[in-house]
Amino acid sequence: MKTSQSVQSLFKPFTSEKMNLSNRIVMAPMTRSFSPNGVPGQNVVDYYRRRAENEVGLIVTEGTVINHPASAHGPNVPHFYGEEALNGWAKVVEAVHEAGGRIIPQLWHVGTERKVGSLPNPEALPVGPSGLTATGEKVSEPLTEAEISAIIDAFAQAAADAKRIGFDGIELHGAHGYLIDQFFWEFTNRRTDRYGGDMLARTQFAVEIIEACRRAVGPDFPIVFRFSQWKSGAYTAKLAETPDRLAQFLKPLVDAGVDVFHCSTRRFWEPEFEGSDLNLAGWTKKLTGKPTITVGSVGLDDEFMSLFTQGKGAQNANIDGLLEQLDRGEFDLVAVGRALLVDPAWASKIHDGKVDELVPFTSDALKTLY
């Protein structure tokens, strides 16, 4: 991989109303499942510290599940509740800060992506707005308003705990067909109450989560919101088919208190709408005025779903196009996933011009936490 562009734009400090970072590189959230019984240990501390030591400006943790019986879909996904798990995360925060980095947890509920009988609570049925999976299978009754309120409270408690133990903000996982996104998507949200209906009504659940988190953390604590058009198993799905519709979708989230949007795509270089070269992060920044994070196979020559469908790795790829987009101000921050997963020093190597030393991604990287 060779880079003809200057990489300096990646290493300029980022300053916004509520967030100050040493550079524009973000570690994307990646589920690792190396926290037995939901408790992150020293291996997790070391994993995140290595990235902070190597010039990652902001780390977004792997998805951490809120305090709800059906929030997780495996026994080793880290919890964001309970004294033992939160003490583990406090050690992660301390290590990252000592290395000069910033870190926010991604707060997560998997909804009906959870399989019936999944650990850690096999008796808890998956839950969703209408009890439907992404394939239309009914696995439970629709959430009641009382149950929705309890989930909102659990998100808010997690946000308060994040601030209390020293995190630099939070990210709410509203993407990829998980619970919040299940409310957004008309295929999985068939409700006829205030949490369902047209596109604006389907944002109500997210709005109430954002508002509750804002109340829990106060006005100055950053709230990042991750969203996507695509869903797991429905890669061509669209919440918004046009820029106007996207603007309508995003406005209630901005009004509720989102500070930064993390715009998840499978390939960052693909335009979001016909007639414009802007990707999803570019359009979101243009429409909202809020800072945005772009993501999607950055630094690699193959998008990430090939890993799951074909077991493929990926070679390191030229980032000149990314740098040009960043230079134009189309987005503010760049999230790097698998390239950083396999190579903790990816950012430092890019900065130092040591691109020939970058480690190519293979699926073996998923088997260890390094």
C-alpha positions as MATLAB code, in Angstrom:
seq = 'MKTSQSVQSLFKPFTSEKMNLSNRIVMAPMTRSFSPNGVPGQNVVDYYRRRAENEVGLIVTEGTVINHPASAHGPNVPHFYGEEALNGWAKVVEAVHEAGGRIIPQLWHVGTERKVGSLPNPEALPVGPSGLTATGEKVSEPLTEAEISAIIDAFAQAAADAKRIGFDGIELHGAHGYLIDQFFWEFTNRRTDRYGGDMLARTQFAVEIIEACRRAVGPDFPIVFRFSQWKSGAYTAKLAETPDRLAQFLKPLVDAGVDVFHCSTRRFWEPEFEGSDLNLAGWTKKLTGKPTITVGSVGLDDEFMSLFTQGKGAQNANIDGLLEQLDRGEFDLVAVGRALLVDPAWASKIHDGKVDELVPFTSDALKTLY';
ca = [
       0.000    0.000    0.000;
       1.322    3.422   -0.916;
      -0.116    6.797    0.006;
       0.624    9.777   -2.209;
      -1.510   12.160   -0.143;
      -0.250   13.784    3.041;
      -1.730   12.018    6.044;
      -1.556   15.174    8.164;
      -5.312   15.762    7.982;
      -5.794   12.519    9.929;
      -3.569   13.832   12.686;
      -4.995   17.305   13.140;
      -6.640   17.840   16.525;
     -10.421   17.734   16.562;
     -12.236   20.290   18.661;
     -15.988   20.622   19.035;
     -18.279   22.087   21.638;
     -18.037   19.022   23.893;
     -15.171   16.899   22.577;
     -11.462   17.538   22.105;
      -9.312   14.846   20.496;
      -5.641   14.709   19.564;
      -6.455   13.546   16.023;
      -9.186   12.292   13.710;
      -8.674    8.527   14.092;
     -11.372    6.566   15.916;
     -11.252    2.903   16.851;
     -14.530    1.472   15.597;
     -16.598   -0.649   17.991;
     -16.030   -4.351   17.312;
     -17.657   -7.174   19.240;
     -14.918   -9.383   20.679;
     -16.628  -11.473   23.419;
     -13.551  -11.881   25.605;
     -15.206  -10.852   28.898;
     -16.250  -14.008   30.798;
     -19.598  -13.546   32.518;
     -19.666  -10.022   31.137;
     -16.670   -8.785   33.123;
     -13.746   -7.149   31.252;
     -10.386   -8.262   32.665;
      -6.753   -7.298   32.272;
      -6.669   -8.614   28.691;
      -9.352   -6.091   27.764;
      -7.450   -3.308   29.563;
      -4.297   -4.168   27.602;
      -6.189   -4.445   24.299;
      -7.529   -0.910   24.446;
      -4.374    0.565   25.962;
      -2.294   -0.675   22.986;
      -4.427    1.359   20.576;
      -4.286    4.486   22.732;
      -0.505    4.176   22.934;
      -0.365    4.085   19.147;
      -2.114    7.373   18.334;
      -5.776    6.384   18.201;
      -7.496    9.635   19.135;
     -10.804    8.167   20.274;
     -11.682    4.583   21.165;
     -15.289    3.428   20.911;
     -15.482    0.217   22.887;
     -17.036   -2.967   21.649;
     -20.772   -3.104   22.269;
     -21.497   -3.253   26.007;
     -24.928   -4.412   27.092;
     -27.276   -2.482   29.338;
     -28.996   -3.892   32.410;
     -31.868   -5.787   30.794;
     -32.319   -9.586   30.756;
     -32.501   -9.784   26.936;
     -29.843   -7.200   26.079;
     -27.033   -9.678   25.320;
     -26.687  -12.588   22.911;
     -23.722  -14.332   24.492;
     -22.129  -14.953   27.894;
     -18.832  -13.201   27.142;
     -20.151   -9.917   25.772;
     -19.156   -7.256   28.313;
     -21.798   -5.838   30.608;
     -22.166   -2.157   31.380;
     -23.832   -2.733   34.722;
     -22.952   -4.367   38.013;
     -20.046   -3.479   40.279;
     -17.600   -6.068   38.932;
     -18.053   -5.179   35.267;
     -17.999   -1.422   35.904;
     -14.822   -1.773   37.971;
     -13.288   -3.595   35.002;
     -14.266   -0.751   32.690;
     -12.882    1.820   35.119;
      -9.479    0.118   34.767;
      -9.799    0.309   30.971;
     -10.538    4.034   31.183;
      -7.580    4.643   33.485;
      -5.191    2.795   31.155;
      -6.413    4.614   28.037;
      -6.162    8.002   29.737;
      -2.662    7.230   31.001;
      -1.698    6.505   27.382;
      -3.101    9.872   26.282;
      -6.244    8.570   24.602;
      -9.967    9.193   24.923;
     -12.598    6.466   25.217;
     -16.384    6.110   25.150;
     -18.467    2.960   25.664;
     -20.932    1.788   23.064;
     -24.208    1.077   24.880;
     -26.127   -1.753   23.282;
     -29.272   -3.850   23.324;
     -29.471   -6.526   20.649;
     -33.279   -6.809   20.565;
     -34.630   -9.647   18.449;
     -31.184  -10.321   16.984;
     -30.828  -12.417   20.136;
     -31.596  -16.084   19.558;
     -34.139  -17.817   21.790;
     -32.302  -19.534   24.649;
     -29.141  -17.435   24.385;
     -26.896  -17.032   27.385;
     -26.487  -15.377   29.820;
     -30.257  -15.467   30.473;
     -31.661  -18.381   28.436;
     -35.128  -17.929   29.942;
     -35.438  -14.360   28.612;
     -37.111  -14.113   25.233;
     -35.725  -11.703   22.627;
     -37.603   -8.406   22.633;
     -38.419   -5.858   19.975;
     -40.985   -3.248   19.003;
     -43.230   -5.886   17.458;
     -41.472   -9.077   18.524;
     -40.299   -9.658   14.929;
     -36.872  -10.652   13.676;
     -35.295   -9.164   10.555;
     -36.708  -12.095    8.590;
     -40.241  -11.471    9.851;
     -40.357  -14.328   12.355;
     -42.361  -13.586   15.492;
     -40.335  -14.585   18.548;
     -42.115  -12.640   21.302;
     -44.973  -10.290   22.005;
     -44.449   -6.580   21.262;
     -42.829   -4.635   24.062;
     -45.340   -2.939   26.359;
     -44.920    0.742   27.155;
     -43.879   -0.221   30.700;
     -41.186   -2.515   29.299;
     -40.022    0.221   26.929;
     -39.764    2.630   29.856;
     -37.616    0.152   31.791;
     -35.226   -0.228   28.838;
     -34.954    3.551   28.477;
     -34.128    3.773   32.187;
     -31.432    1.109   31.750;
     -29.780    3.112   28.957;
     -29.871    6.225   31.139;
     -28.333    4.389   34.089;
     -25.531    3.110   31.858;
     -24.891    6.654   30.633;
     -24.719    7.934   34.216;
     -22.324    5.133   35.150;
     -20.120    5.923   32.138;
     -19.724    9.495   33.329;
     -19.187    8.414   36.947;
     -16.305    6.046   36.156;
     -14.512    8.518   33.922;
     -15.440    7.824   30.306;
     -15.248   10.745   27.874;
     -18.771   10.352   26.478;
     -21.087    7.580   25.324;
     -22.146    6.065   22.030;
     -25.680    4.742   21.607;
     -25.884    1.796   19.193;
     -28.790    2.638   16.908;
     -27.546    0.693   13.867;
     -27.348   -2.706   12.160;
     -30.784   -4.026   13.015;
     -30.374   -4.091   16.799;
     -33.060   -2.882   19.203;
     -33.041    0.881   18.585;
     -32.774    0.283   14.838;
     -35.647   -2.209   15.022;
     -37.847    0.694   16.108;
     -36.550    2.794   13.177;
     -37.222    0.183   10.505;
     -40.775   -0.228    9.238;
     -40.216   -3.950    8.586;
     -39.612   -4.724   12.279;
     -41.753   -1.948   13.757;
     -45.455   -2.568   13.067;
     -46.666   -0.705   16.135;
     -49.698    1.567   16.057;
     -49.003    3.471   19.288;
     -46.696    6.476   19.658;
     -43.622    4.301   19.077;
     -44.741    3.246   15.600;
     -46.298    4.604   12.437;
     -44.520    6.913   10.034;
     -40.769    7.519    9.951;
     -40.865   10.336   12.495;
     -42.971    8.320   14.927;
     -40.534    5.432   14.640;
     -37.760    7.687   16.011;
     -39.657    8.187   19.300;
     -37.937    5.321   21.152;
     -34.492    6.624   20.220;
     -35.516   10.185   21.082;
     -36.607    9.145   24.559;
     -33.366    7.197   25.110;
     -31.253   10.174   24.020;
     -33.267   12.563   26.196;
     -33.007   10.240   29.208;
     -29.263    9.880   28.724;
     -28.888   13.643   28.404;
     -30.725   14.143   31.691;
     -28.480   11.526   33.296;
     -25.168   13.057   32.178;
     -25.908   16.769   31.995;
     -25.436   19.247   29.152;
     -21.669   18.963   28.567;
     -21.102   15.194   28.246;
     -20.815   14.038   24.605;
     -23.485   11.731   23.178;
     -22.519    9.963   19.962;
     -25.249    8.169   18.027;
     -24.427    5.352   15.612;
     -26.918    4.622   12.854;
     -26.975    2.789    9.547;
     -29.242    2.323    6.595;
     -28.358   -1.390    6.240;
     -29.382   -4.128    8.648;
     -27.809   -7.472    9.453;
     -29.124   -9.758    6.730;
     -30.784   -6.860    4.879;
     -27.875   -5.010    3.346;
     -29.914   -3.003    0.849;
     -32.402   -1.697    3.427;
     -32.897    2.068    3.593;
     -34.397    4.124    6.387;
     -34.262    7.144    4.089;
     -34.305    6.924    0.294;
     -33.508   10.604   -0.332;
     -31.591   13.441    1.343;
     -34.876   15.104    2.302;
     -36.045   11.966    4.050;
     -32.694   11.620    5.790;
     -32.991   15.200    7.051;
     -36.457   14.426    8.434;
     -35.130   11.288   10.149;
     -32.134   13.001   11.740;
     -33.817   16.165   13.032;
     -35.581   14.577   16.041;
     -32.305   12.907   17.071;
     -30.454   16.231   16.905;
     -33.214   17.955   18.847;
     -33.068   15.227   21.505;
     -29.381   15.870   22.171;
     -27.034   14.009   19.803;
     -23.638   15.712   19.523;
     -21.900   13.485   16.959;
     -23.267   11.012   14.405;
     -21.370    7.793   13.672;
     -22.570    6.875   10.193;
     -22.107    3.179    9.561;
     -21.654    1.965    6.005;
     -20.058   -1.182    4.648;
     -17.856    0.764    2.206;
     -17.067    4.365    3.134;
     -16.225    5.286   -0.465;
     -19.726    4.629   -1.837;
     -22.058    7.607   -2.423;
     -25.245    7.446   -0.383;
     -27.616    8.977   -2.936;
     -27.610    9.367   -6.704;
     -26.356   12.671   -8.040;
     -23.801   13.322   -5.285;
     -20.449   11.893   -4.249;
     -21.200   12.392   -0.545;
     -21.316    9.265    1.590;
     -23.664    8.815    4.537;
     -21.381   10.734    6.899;
     -21.033   13.513    4.342;
     -24.769   13.881    3.921;
     -25.394   13.692    7.668;
     -22.925   16.503    8.358;
     -24.373   18.621    5.540;
     -27.954   18.140    6.745;
     -27.446   18.504   10.503;
     -24.318   20.625   10.902;
     -23.154   18.113   13.499;
     -19.708   16.462   13.418;
     -19.736   13.030   11.824;
     -17.646    9.877   11.898;
     -17.255    7.912    8.673;
     -16.646    4.163    8.790;
     -16.661    1.168    6.475;
     -13.638   -0.941    5.478;
     -11.169    1.916    5.983;
      -7.646    0.881    5.022;
      -8.698   -2.470    3.571;
      -9.408   -3.705    0.066;
     -12.507   -5.761    0.889;
     -15.596   -4.881    2.894;
     -16.149   -6.630    6.173;
     -19.106   -8.871    5.255;
     -16.783  -10.974    3.092;
     -15.247  -12.146    6.350;
     -18.561  -13.639    7.472;
     -19.877  -14.862    4.138;
     -16.632  -16.257    2.749;
     -14.206  -16.323    5.681;
     -11.938  -13.968    3.763;
      -9.239  -11.682    5.074;
      -8.295   -8.403    3.452;
      -5.189   -6.657    2.215;
      -4.186   -3.146    3.194;
      -5.524   -0.533    0.797;
      -4.578    2.973   -0.273;
      -6.347    5.703    1.734;
      -5.793    8.609   -0.676;
      -9.521    8.904   -1.436;
     -10.347    8.970    2.257;
      -7.796   11.710    2.862;
      -9.246   13.779    0.013;
     -12.739   13.516    1.492;
     -11.442   14.447    4.933;
      -9.514   17.402    3.489;
     -12.719   18.633    1.864;
     -14.429   18.556    5.237;
     -17.076   16.045    4.195;
     -16.772   14.408    7.610;
     -14.726   15.064   10.742;
     -13.531   11.740   12.095;
     -12.570    8.364   10.605;
     -13.363    5.081   12.347;
     -11.044    2.178   11.632;
     -12.171   -1.361   12.385;
     -10.447   -4.553   11.254;
      -7.219   -2.781   10.275;
      -6.860   -1.660   13.912;
      -8.067   -4.971   15.279;
      -5.227   -6.878   13.642;
      -2.619   -4.130   14.027;
      -2.691   -2.001   17.214;
      -0.019    0.264   15.696;
      -1.967    0.994   12.492;
      -2.322    4.708   13.259;
       1.302    5.170   14.293;
       2.537    3.352   11.201;
       0.358    5.526    8.959;
       1.650    8.657   10.717;
       5.284    7.577   10.415;
       5.024    6.539    6.767;
       5.650    2.884    7.633;
       2.824    1.581    5.466;
       4.934   -1.357    4.319;
       4.847   -2.609    7.918;
       1.058   -2.701    8.175;
      -0.317   -6.127    9.082;
      -2.926   -7.539    6.659;
      -6.195   -8.645    8.200;
      -7.034  -12.339    8.466;
      -9.813  -14.073   10.362;
      -7.191  -15.443   12.774;
      -7.142  -11.995   14.357;
     -10.602  -12.661   15.759;
      -9.379  -15.621   17.796;
      -7.224  -13.577   20.146;
      -7.494  -10.275   21.977;
      -4.313   -8.373   21.285;
];
